[in-house]
């Protein structure tokens, strides 16, 4: 049996605030493998001027920021890296943060999806405030997003900002004026902005975040990168109600516990999200600015 990662107080904190920070979520070897593969992809991206590669959804795997170029590579998203990297696949299947997830919503855990979100120094990449669940309706909300820090995350390089307790509140609309923007309205963001808490720490750490928690992040204004490997897990009895927006041949794999063939339903209401057609949800969030104009 694995040694518990979270104390009773940690578990209570997670359910109260909607997130928990875990130090040393990756071993040094795991971290080195992830960093090395991502560095190779960044170098490869210099050869491209638009999103490239292909996923199971026939969308580009590698997404580029608008100011990307050979001398200033800005690879901002890798969709489902577990399909093209043994290092990422092995970490997804076994890591210390996953043991913590099993404590929170286990014992039976499935893999849902994964991605890399990167903010290179001096790039415009930002993430507007949103709730992950609004991209992926399930029969219940026992989904945990694990954000692994591949770089030291500081207050200056665009850290994740979370709004504690919002997972226990409203599911905010991400459709505005008939457009799915993948973000809350400007009014909702303004009402919660002052309550945001930055999550930062050394490379190899992780933040575990409830799927309903309101969060976002600002651009990287430093000279240091900020790269996150994001792996999402769900309780085995939480069943998807719509196609996975980041499909993978590994989705639904049981990574802790066993398969029970049961489904558990909670009581909530939401509008189905728009399944993305572009390289990433950044193209959806760009619509928020046009709606606001």
C-alpha positions as CSV (number, residue, x, y, z in Angstrom):
1,X,0.0,0.0,0.0
2,X,1.3,3.5,-0.9
3,X,2.2,5.8,2.0
4,X,-0.5,8.5,2.3
5,X,0.6,11.8,0.7
6,X,-2.1,14.0,2.3
7,X,-2.9,14.4,5.9
8,X,-6.4,14.6,7.3
9,X,-6.0,18.4,7.5
10,X,-4.8,18.5,3.9
11,X,-7.9,16.6,2.7
12,X,-10.1,18.9,4.7
13,X,-8.3,21.9,3.2
14,X,-8.8,20.6,-0.4
15,X,-12.6,20.2,0.1
16,X,-12.8,23.6,1.8
17,X,-10.7,25.6,-0.7
18,X,-10.9,23.5,-3.8
19,X,-7.1,23.0,-4.2
20,X,-4.0,21.7,-2.5
21,X,-0.3,22.1,-3.1
22,X,1.9,19.0,-3.1
23,X,5.7,19.3,-2.9
24,X,7.9,16.7,-4.6
25,X,5.1,15.4,-6.7
26,X,7.7,14.2,-9.2
27,X,11.0,12.4,-8.7
28,X,14.1,14.1,-10.1
29,X,14.3,11.5,-12.9
30,X,10.6,12.0,-13.8
31,X,11.1,15.8,-13.9
32,X,14.2,15.5,-16.0
33,X,12.4,13.3,-18.5
34,X,9.5,15.7,-18.9
35,X,11.7,18.8,-19.2
36,X,13.9,17.1,-21.8
37,X,11.1,16.0,-24.1
38,X,9.4,19.4,-23.9
39,X,12.7,21.2,-24.7
40,X,13.0,19.0,-27.8
41,X,9.5,20.0,-28.9
42,X,10.2,23.7,-28.4
43,X,13.3,23.3,-30.6
44,X,11.3,21.5,-33.2
45,X,8.7,24.2,-33.2
46,X,11.2,26.7,-34.7
47,X,10.6,25.0,-38.0
48,X,6.9,25.9,-38.0
49,X,4.9,29.1,-38.5
50,X,1.4,27.7,-37.6
51,X,0.0,24.9,-35.4
52,X,1.2,21.4,-36.5
53,X,1.0,17.7,-35.7
54,X,-2.2,15.7,-35.4
55,X,-4.3,14.3,-32.5
56,X,-7.0,11.6,-32.5
57,X,-9.5,14.5,-33.0
58,X,-7.7,15.5,-36.3
59,X,-6.6,18.8,-34.7
60,X,-3.1,20.1,-34.4
61,X,-1.2,18.7,-31.4
62,X,1.3,21.6,-31.1
63,X,-0.2,25.1,-30.7
64,X,1.9,28.3,-31.2
65,X,1.5,31.7,-29.7
66,X,0.8,34.6,-32.1
67,X,4.3,36.0,-31.6
68,X,6.1,32.6,-32.2
69,X,9.1,32.6,-34.6
70,X,12.4,30.8,-35.2
71,X,14.3,33.2,-32.9
72,X,11.6,33.4,-30.3
73,X,9.8,30.0,-30.2
74,X,6.5,30.2,-28.3
75,X,5.1,26.7,-28.2
76,X,2.1,27.3,-25.8
77,X,0.3,23.9,-25.9
78,X,1.0,20.3,-26.5
79,X,-2.3,18.3,-26.6
80,X,-2.2,14.8,-25.1
81,X,1.6,14.5,-24.8
82,X,1.2,11.0,-23.3
83,X,0.6,9.7,-26.8
84,X,3.9,10.9,-28.1
85,X,6.3,10.6,-25.1
86,X,7.1,7.6,-22.9
87,X,8.2,9.9,-20.2
88,X,4.8,11.7,-20.0
89,X,2.9,8.5,-20.3
90,X,4.8,6.9,-17.4
91,X,4.4,9.9,-15.2
92,X,0.6,10.0,-16.0
93,X,0.3,6.4,-14.8
94,X,2.3,6.7,-11.7
95,X,3.3,9.7,-9.6
96,X,3.0,10.9,-6.1
97,X,0.2,13.4,-6.9
98,X,-1.9,10.5,-8.3
99,X,-1.6,8.9,-4.9
100,X,-3.0,12.1,-3.4
101,X,-5.9,12.1,-6.0
102,X,-6.8,8.5,-4.9
103,X,-7.0,9.8,-1.3
104,X,-9.4,12.6,-2.4
105,X,-11.8,10.8,-4.9
106,X,-10.6,7.2,-4.9
107,X,-9.8,4.5,-4.5
108,X,-10.8,3.8,-8.1
109,X,-9.3,6.4,-10.5
110,X,-9.4,6.8,-14.3
111,X,-7.2,9.0,-16.5
112,X,-9.3,11.6,-18.4
113,X,-6.9,13.8,-20.4
114,X,-3.6,15.6,-20.5
115,X,-1.8,18.6,-22.0
116,X,1.1,20.9,-21.6
117,X,0.5,24.7,-21.1
118,X,3.7,26.8,-21.5
119,X,4.4,30.5,-21.1
120,X,7.7,31.5,-22.5
121,X,9.5,34.7,-21.3
122,X,8.0,37.8,-23.0
123,X,5.1,36.0,-24.6
124,X,1.5,37.1,-24.4
125,X,0.0,33.8,-23.3
126,X,-2.6,34.2,-20.6
127,X,-5.5,32.1,-19.4
128,X,-8.8,33.8,-18.8
129,X,-10.8,32.8,-15.7
130,X,-12.8,29.6,-16.2
131,X,-13.9,26.4,-14.6
132,X,-12.6,23.1,-16.1
133,X,-15.9,21.3,-15.6
134,X,-17.5,23.6,-18.1
135,X,-15.4,22.0,-20.8
136,X,-16.3,18.4,-19.9
137,X,-19.7,17.5,-18.3
138,X,-19.6,14.2,-16.4
139,X,-22.2,12.3,-14.4
140,X,-20.6,13.7,-11.2
141,X,-17.9,16.4,-10.4
142,X,-15.3,14.1,-8.8
143,X,-12.5,15.2,-11.3
144,X,-9.1,16.5,-10.2
145,X,-6.8,18.5,-12.4
146,X,-3.1,18.0,-11.5
147,X,-0.8,20.7,-12.6
148,X,2.9,19.6,-12.4
149,X,5.4,22.4,-12.3
150,X,8.2,21.7,-14.9
151,X,9.8,25.0,-14.0
152,X,10.1,27.0,-10.8
153,X,6.8,28.9,-10.7
154,X,7.1,32.5,-9.3
155,X,4.8,35.5,-8.8
156,X,6.4,37.0,-11.9
157,X,6.2,34.2,-14.5
158,X,2.4,33.9,-14.8
159,X,1.4,31.5,-11.9
160,X,-1.9,29.9,-11.6
161,X,-4.4,32.0,-9.7
162,X,-7.2,30.2,-8.0
163,X,-10.3,31.5,-6.2
164,X,-10.7,29.4,-3.0
165,X,-14.2,28.0,-2.3
166,X,-15.7,28.7,-5.7
167,X,-15.9,24.9,-6.4
168,X,-18.7,24.9,-3.9
169,X,-20.6,27.7,-5.6
170,X,-22.1,28.5,-9.0
171,X,-21.2,26.9,-12.3
172,X,-20.7,30.1,-14.4
173,X,-21.8,30.4,-18.0
174,X,-19.0,30.1,-20.5
175,X,-21.3,30.9,-23.4
176,X,-21.8,34.6,-24.1
177,X,-24.1,36.1,-26.7
178,X,-24.3,32.7,-28.4
179,X,-20.5,32.3,-28.5
180,X,-18.7,29.7,-26.5
181,X,-15.7,31.6,-25.1
182,X,-14.3,29.0,-22.6
183,X,-14.3,31.8,-20.0
184,X,-16.5,33.4,-17.5
185,X,-17.9,36.9,-18.2
186,X,-15.9,40.0,-17.5
187,X,-18.3,40.8,-14.7
188,X,-17.8,37.5,-13.0
189,X,-14.0,37.7,-13.3
190,X,-14.0,41.3,-11.9
191,X,-16.2,40.2,-9.0
192,X,-13.7,37.4,-8.0
193,X,-10.3,38.9,-9.1
194,X,-9.4,40.3,-5.6
195,X,-10.0,36.9,-4.1
196,X,-7.5,35.1,-6.3
197,X,-4.6,33.3,-4.7
198,X,-1.4,32.6,-6.7
199,X,0.0,29.1,-6.5
200,X,3.7,29.0,-6.9
201,X,6.6,26.7,-5.9
202,X,9.6,24.8,-7.1
203,X,9.8,22.6,-10.2
204,X,8.6,19.1,-9.4
205,X,5.7,20.3,-7.3
206,X,2.1,20.1,-8.2
207,X,-1.3,21.8,-7.6
208,X,-4.3,19.5,-7.3
209,X,-7.4,21.5,-8.3
210,X,-11.2,20.6,-8.1
211,X,-12.8,20.7,-11.6
212,X,-15.3,23.4,-10.5
213,X,-12.7,25.8,-9.1
214,X,-12.5,29.2,-10.8
215,X,-9.0,30.0,-11.9
216,X,-6.9,31.7,-14.5
217,X,-3.4,33.2,-15.0
218,X,-1.7,36.3,-16.3
219,X,1.1,36.5,-19.0
220,X,4.7,35.7,-18.1
221,X,6.4,39.1,-17.4
222,X,9.7,37.5,-16.4
223,X,12.8,36.2,-18.1
224,X,12.1,32.6,-16.9
225,X,9.7,30.1,-18.5
226,X,6.6,28.7,-16.8
227,X,5.7,25.2,-18.1
228,X,2.9,23.0,-16.7
229,X,2.2,19.3,-17.5
230,X,-1.5,19.0,-16.7
231,X,-3.0,15.6,-16.2
232,X,-6.6,15.2,-15.3
233,X,-8.1,12.3,-13.4
234,X,-11.7,11.3,-12.5
235,X,-13.4,9.0,-10.1
236,X,-14.0,5.7,-11.9
237,X,-17.8,6.0,-11.5
238,X,-17.8,9.5,-13.0
239,X,-18.8,9.0,-16.7
240,X,-18.4,11.5,-19.5
241,X,-21.6,13.0,-20.9
242,X,-19.9,14.5,-24.0
243,X,-16.9,13.6,-26.1
244,X,-13.5,14.3,-24.6
245,X,-12.2,17.7,-25.7
246,X,-8.6,16.3,-25.4
247,X,-9.1,12.8,-26.7
248,X,-6.4,10.1,-26.1
249,X,-6.2,6.4,-26.6
250,X,-5.5,6.2,-22.9
251,X,-8.6,8.0,-21.7
252,X,-10.6,5.8,-19.3
253,X,-7.6,3.8,-18.3
254,X,-7.8,2.7,-14.6
255,X,-4.6,4.1,-13.0
256,X,-5.5,3.3,-9.4
257,X,-7.9,0.7,-7.9
258,X,-10.1,-1.3,-10.2
259,X,-13.0,-1.0,-12.6
260,X,-16.4,-1.3,-10.9
261,X,-18.8,-0.9,-13.9
262,X,-20.9,1.6,-11.8
263,X,-22.0,5.1,-12.5
264,X,-22.7,7.8,-9.8
265,X,-24.8,10.9,-10.6
266,X,-24.9,14.3,-9.0
267,X,-27.4,17.1,-9.3
268,X,-26.3,20.1,-11.4
269,X,-27.3,21.9,-14.6
270,X,-25.1,23.4,-17.4
271,X,-25.1,24.0,-21.1
272,X,-23.1,21.6,-23.2
273,X,-19.7,23.2,-24.2
274,X,-18.6,23.6,-27.8
275,X,-16.2,20.9,-28.8
276,X,-13.0,22.8,-30.0
277,X,-12.1,22.7,-33.6
278,X,-8.8,24.6,-33.3
279,X,-5.4,23.6,-31.9
280,X,-6.4,24.4,-28.3
281,X,-8.9,26.2,-26.1
282,X,-6.8,29.4,-26.5
283,X,-8.7,30.0,-29.8
284,X,-12.0,29.7,-27.9
285,X,-10.8,32.1,-25.2
286,X,-9.8,34.6,-27.9
287,X,-13.5,34.9,-28.8
288,X,-14.1,36.4,-25.3
289,X,-12.3,39.6,-26.4
290,X,-14.4,39.9,-29.6
291,X,-17.7,39.3,-27.6
292,X,-16.7,42.1,-25.2
293,X,-16.1,44.6,-28.0
